[in-house]
Amino acid sequence: MRLGEVLAQVDGLNKRFVYYLEAQGYIQPAKVRKARISRRDYSPDDVARIRAIWAYYRRGYSVQSARDLVSQAERSAAYVLLAVPSRRWAKTLDVLAGLERVREASFVYGESADVVVRIAAPDDHEIFAVLNEVFDRAYVAGVPRILKVRESFVRESAKPGPPNGPAVEAGPGPAGRGRALQAYLLIKVPAKHAGGVLEQLKELPGVAEASVIYGETDIVARLAVRDQDELDDLVINQIQGLPAVESTRTFIVVGRMHWRR
């Protein structure tokens, strides 16, 4: 996309800041040859990085520090399970979609949690900075459960397309094209087998993404399937059938209440 489109997407951003990031090698937009001068073409990844660095910069960090924090956040993440009264679901989803470090949020049918949130954050301080904003602007009941990611994968076909601003995904959407039903699966495995199970999950097409995490639940997986029968087969026969899997808990995503950056 053109520079003007980038500036329109990021509140307060100026072109000198973008040019500086490019000069420092923090972003690498493609150069489109023109008759007299090359035009920059900024990718969705460029825009995401610009937005994230700019957000830290506006909070008082130097550009270098902001870039380092963004690089750490790109390698670090956490899932947070929150309880939210049903009458506040739509409002809370809007709040979550407006927070830069929130990568996805899904309301689910579950007895201990109503929303599963994935946050990109370099450390506990940044995780709680996001949660403080959620608590200030939305109604959350109880204490959040934080599951910090150790390693993860996202299937290429499950990655979202170019962002057009926060929006609630309807049905299958870019988080699982052609998939009508989504669910999160908490998988308990012996710690020494977590990496091996993660590799096995990569071989199952219905697993859109999965992360090894620290804590009593060892893996969180997001499933994207066509219907209930396919979900049952994936969970019961394929995942629970893996020798190292001790137990699973399934949280089915509420239709139209899933958002992903």
C-alpha positions in Angstrom: 0.0 0.0 0.0 1.0 3.6 -0.5 2.5 5.8 2.3 -0.7 7.9 2.4 -2.7 4.8 3.2 -0.3 3.8 6.0 -0.6 7.3 7.5 -4.4 7.0 7.4 -4.3 3.8 9.3 -2.1 4.8 12.2 -3.3 7.7 14.4 -0.9 10.6 14.6 1.8 9.0 12.5 4.0 11.2 10.2 6.0 10.3 7.1 9.3 11.4 8.6 8.9 8.7 11.3 8.2 6.1 8.6 11.2 7.2 6.5 13.4 7.0 9.6 12.3 3.4 10.3 13.1 2.5 6.7 16.5 4.2 6.8 17.4 2.2 10.0 16.3 -1.1 8.3 13.4 -1.6 10.7 11.0 -2.0 7.8 11.7 -2.9 4.2 8.9 -1.8 1.9 9.1 -2.9 -1.7 10.2 -0.3 -4.3 8.0 0.1 -7.3 9.8 1.6 -10.3 8.4 4.8 -11.7 9.5 7.0 -14.5 11.5 9.4 -12.3 11.5 8.0 -8.7 10.7 4.7 -7.0 7.5 4.5 -5.0 7.3 2.5 -1.8 4.8 -0.3 -1.4 4.2 -1.2 2.3 3.1 -4.7 3.2 0.7 -5.6 6.0 3.7 -6.7 8.0 5.4 -3.3 7.5 2.2 -1.6 8.7 1.9 -3.8 11.7 5.5 -3.1 12.7 5.2 0.6 12.1 2.0 0.8 14.2 3.6 -1.2 17.1 6.8 0.9 17.1 4.9 4.1 16.9 2.7 3.0 19.9 5.7 2.5 22.1 7.4 5.7 20.8 4.3 7.7 21.8 4.5 6.3 25.3 8.0 7.8 25.7 10.3 5.0 24.5 13.2 5.8 22.2 12.8 4.4 18.6 15.6 1.8 19.3 13.9 0.7 22.6 10.5 0.6 20.8 11.9 -1.5 18.0 13.5 -3.9 20.5 10.3 -4.3 22.5 8.3 -5.0 19.3 10.9 -7.6 18.2 10.6 -9.3 21.6 6.8 -9.2 21.4 6.8 -10.8 17.9 8.6 -13.8 19.5 6.6 -13.8 22.8 2.9 -14.2 23.5 0.4 -15.2 26.1 -3.1 -16.6 26.1 -5.4 -15.0 28.7 -8.7 -16.6 29.8 -11.3 -14.1 31.1 -14.8 -14.3 32.5 -17.2 -11.7 31.1 -21.0 -11.4 31.6 -22.8 -12.3 28.4 -24.5 -8.8 28.2 -21.0 -7.3 27.9 -19.5 -9.6 25.3 -20.0 -7.3 22.3 -18.5 -4.3 24.2 -15.6 -6.3 25.4 -14.8 -7.7 22.0 -14.8 -4.1 20.6 -12.4 -3.1 23.3 -10.0 -6.0 22.7 -10.1 -5.4 18.9 -8.9 -1.8 19.5 -5.8 -2.8 21.5 -2.6 -3.0 19.4 -1.1 -5.9 21.3 -4.1 -8.1 21.2 -3.8 -10.5 18.3 -7.0 -12.4 18.6 -10.0 -12.7 20.9 -12.7 -15.4 20.9 -15.8 -15.8 23.0 -16.3 -19.4 23.8 -18.8 -21.8 25.4 -17.0 -22.8 28.7 -17.7 -23.1 32.4 -14.5 -21.4 33.5 -13.9 -18.7 30.8 -15.9 -16.7 28.4 -13.2 -15.2 26.2 -9.8 -16.5 25.1 -7.4 -13.6 24.2 -4.0 -13.9 22.6 -1.6 -11.1 23.5 1.8 -10.3 21.8 3.9 -8.9 24.7 7.6 -9.1 25.5 7.1 -9.5 29.3 4.7 -9.6 32.2 4.6 -5.8 32.5 3.2 -5.5 29.0 0.7 -8.3 29.5 -0.7 -6.6 32.5 -0.6 -3.2 30.7 -3.1 -4.7 28.2 -5.2 -6.3 30.9 -5.4 -3.0 32.8 -6.9 -1.4 29.7 -9.4 -4.2 29.4 -10.4 -3.9 33.1 -10.7 -0.1 32.7 -12.9 -0.2 29.6 -14.8 -3.5 29.9 -16.5 -5.5 32.6 -14.4 -8.5 33.6 -15.4 -10.8 36.4 -12.9 -12.7 38.5 -9.2 -13.2 38.1 -7.7 -13.7 34.6 -5.8 -16.9 33.9 -2.5 -16.2 32.0 -0.9 -18.9 29.9 2.5 -17.8 28.6 3.7 -19.2 25.3 7.0 -21.0 25.0 6.9 -21.9 21.3 4.2 -22.0 18.7 3.2 -22.5 15.0 0.4 -21.0 12.8 -0.6 -22.8 9.7 0.0 -20.7 6.6 -3.6 -21.1 5.4 -4.9 -19.8 8.7 -3.0 -16.5 8.7 -5.2 -13.5 8.2 -5.1 -11.3 5.1 -4.3 -7.6 5.0 -6.0 -5.8 7.9 -8.7 -3.4 7.3 -9.0 -2.2 10.9 -10.6 -4.0 13.8 -13.6 -6.1 12.8 -15.5 -9.1 14.1 -15.0 -12.1 11.9 -18.3 -13.7 10.6 -18.3 -17.4 10.3 -15.2 -19.0 8.7 -13.4 -15.7 7.9 -9.6 -15.4 7.4 -8.8 -17.3 10.5 -9.9 -20.6 8.8 -11.1 -20.2 5.3 -13.9 -22.6 4.5 -14.2 -23.7 8.1 -17.5 -23.1 9.8 -16.6 -24.2 13.3 -13.7 -23.1 15.5 -12.7 -24.3 19.0 -9.8 -23.9 21.4 -8.3 -27.1 22.9 -6.3 -27.2 26.2 -4.1 -30.2 26.0 -2.3 -31.9 28.9 0.9 -33.7 28.1 4.0 -34.7 30.0 6.4 -31.6 29.8 9.1 -33.6 28.1 6.8 -34.6 25.3 5.3 -31.1 24.6 7.6 -30.3 21.7 7.0 -33.7 20.1 3.2 -33.3 20.4 3.4 -29.8 18.8 5.2 -31.4 15.8 2.5 -34.0 15.5 -0.3 -31.3 15.6 1.3 -29.7 12.6 0.4 -32.8 10.6 -3.3 -32.4 11.4 -5.0 -30.1 8.9 -7.8 -29.1 11.3 -5.2 -27.6 13.7 -5.0 -23.9 12.7 -2.4 -23.0 15.3 -0.9 -24.5 18.5 1.4 -23.2 21.3 3.4 -24.9 24.0 2.8 -23.0 27.2 4.1 -22.9 30.7 1.8 -24.2 33.5 -0.5 -27.1 34.2 -2.0 -27.0 30.7 0.9 -27.7 28.3 -0.5 -26.9 24.8 -3.2 -24.6 23.6 -4.5 -25.3 20.0 -7.0 -23.5 17.9 -9.0 -25.8 15.7 -10.9 -24.9 12.5 -13.2 -27.5 11.1 -16.3 -27.8 8.9 -18.8 -29.2 11.4 -19.3 -31.0 14.7 -18.6 -34.4 13.3 -15.2 -33.3 12.0 -14.5 -31.6 15.4 -15.3 -34.8 17.2 -13.1 -36.9 15.0 -10.2 -34.4 15.3 -10.4 -34.2 19.1 -11.4 -37.7 20.1 -9.7 -39.9 17.4 -6.7 -37.9 16.3 -5.5 -35.7 19.1 -6.6 -37.7 22.1 -5.3 -40.7 20.1 -1.7 -39.3 20.3 0.2 -41.5 22.9 1.5 -38.6 24.9 -1.8 -36.8 25.3 -3.2 -37.3 28.8 -6.4 -35.2 28.6 -8.1 -32.3 26.7 -10.6 -29.6 27.4 -12.6 -28.1 24.5 -14.0 -24.6 24.2 -16.2 -24.0 21.2 -16.1 -20.5 19.7 -19.4 -18.6 19.6 -20.4 -17.8 16.0 -19.5 -14.3 14.9 -17.7 -13.6 18.2 -14.2 -14.2 17.0 -11.7 -11.5 16.0 -8.2 -11.8 14.7 -5.6 -9.3 13.6 
